[in-house]
């Protein structure tokens, strides 16, 4: 580990010698990391920016495709859809579905629920112009999210832009239509409309069709005092069938054929069909040296979500939120400084959520035990459809979050700067339900539930960060930071284990950043201690249960570089070294507590890297990206490793002429068959989820 750090430190110093010969400095800006516009090299934490050109060249339709080459970020989809598994430095690993422990925002408006759950199915990635990723705990943007922040930035209604239409067609019956129209109603009134429709059959495996229709309407007004208001109304209808996992033998067959059909998994008809209506309003007004930025947001959603054992059907879900922010410019040490503060209030309310038994299943009668203990049960062999059966559970829930935050950014002189921030939040859960029946994993059948239940829990969440940057040269900064934050359990985790405690993440980090006209690189070294980390334990048949690990220790190194060899040719790459271990953890296995002290945390490879090259000349453009994901342990006991994958390659070739653009994107160019996720439960049952084979899409767009 020390040798690895030394090698990268020497590499960074040699790069600085080369960079010192370049006079021009290219500033890449962050508009969200500190809630004020700031050059990324002046931000005292690890931050990555995915720009508009990269998003367009990669034809990004799913968020994971934009993030999967960022060091320290794991972005995979087991369904080839906008339903990713996102992990930042180990945080988010426990998510059963969706994204957990990571704050997701769009244009400053939180997309993440109070209990840290995020759905990506109602975010239109074709409306996103850039993405910023903050890694680790302590951000004032991160509410109940110790993994970091993903900020999606869309084109403002006030920005001048041409109208456009984009049409895409590809294998596996891929279809994509996107329309963007912007208009100036009057001197002070602006509006825009974005419409997207996508589908894919994924016929290479069973039960993996996907389609979505999305529309976003924006309206902006400039008042006489130059204050502005920007409103957004969006609607999404998404239908996604979630494929079953594979056994070890089935995965071997998949690696030969690239096909996944007729698996032995019980749950053949999982899905998530959603309808989401969302509204947000942002107002900005300057009064002297103070800028006020209040925000209001609301969404209502419904979903039909068959999963393991039960069918979730919820059609009355509402989220309300208010964020009252201010920025106060002032002087400190005779230098420009900025104080950022605000109040947050958010409520997530669900009424009459229902769970049903599967009504259309194949069963077999199985008798177990002897004498008086002899029982007969109709075991579920597999589902035949996702038709609803008998009502199994009803539930009402309310999650309330409120808090306050402050951050001071200042410089002592031209070279030395500081960021000091803190926030405190109160999170309250109020859950009432009636469990009529439940799915029993041991008998593979439905049994009587516990009846009425109630969960009334609350957590006080603290977050703080102290960071400093120092300018070694005009183009290179060194930084250091200490950050601490709490992570509360989610609603579903408390339903499984009401005794869960909040975790505490403490992060120590140093790094180096260089920005010139032709060269950009970031080097970060960190050590992250998590006390009472909430982890997921896989029981037989994929049942997920949650527990607090005593302590985990995460050490890592991240390196990212891009270099313009010529004005037309760019090369780059990234590398992440992750040494994540359980410091203290006892796992329940077959009824006994077994020590996992010193074991590696599963699913996290020690080594992960990517390389790319991009070429542009007189309208012609091409891009080649390859990524490697090292081997990792499949279980907490560290009994078996999955090999990972090598050099999964994505390719783009295209041509732009005036307002016309045509390009071909091929993901997984060499059609490699591998697993996006491999796990092993405490009963030694292995489970594999296939990654997508080769996908190609030809896209034509026209601006008018």
Buried (B, 14 or more C-beta within 10 A) or exposed (E): EEEBBEEBBEBBEEBBEEBBEBEEBBEBBBBBBBBBEBBBBBBBBBBBBBEEEBBBBBBBBBBBBBBBBBBBBBBBBBBBBBBBBBBBBBBBBBBBBBBBBBBBBBBBBBBBBBBBBBBBBBBBBBBBBBBBBBBBBBBBBBBBBBBBBBBBBBBBBBEEEEBBBBBBBBBBEBBBBBBBBBEEEEEEEBBBBBBBBBBBBBEBBBBBBBBBBBBBBBBBBBEEEEBBBBBBBBBBBBBBBBBBBBBEEBBEBBBEEBBBEEBEBBBBBBBBBBBBBBBBBBBBBEEEEEBBBBBBBBBBBBBBBBBBBBBBBBBEBEBBBBBBBBBBBEEBEEEEBBBBBBBBEBBBBBBEBBBBBBBEBEEEEEEEEEEEEEEEBBBBEBBEEBBBBEBBBBBBBBBBBBBBBBBBBBBBEEEBBBBBBBBBBEBBBBBBBBBBBBBBBEBBBBEEBEEEBEBEBEBEBBBBBBBBBBBEEEBBBBBBBBBBBBBBBBBBBBBBEBEBEBBBBBBBBEBBBBBBEBBBBBBBBBBBBBBBBBBBBBBBBBBBBBBBBBBBBBBBBBBBBBBBEEEEEBBBBBBBBBBBBBBBBBBEBEEEEEEBEEBBBBBBBBBBBBBBBBBBEEEEBBBBBBBBBBEBBBBBBBEBBBEBBEEBBBBBBBEBEEEEBBBBBBBBBEEBBBBBBBBBBBEEBBBBBBBBBBBBBBBBBBBE
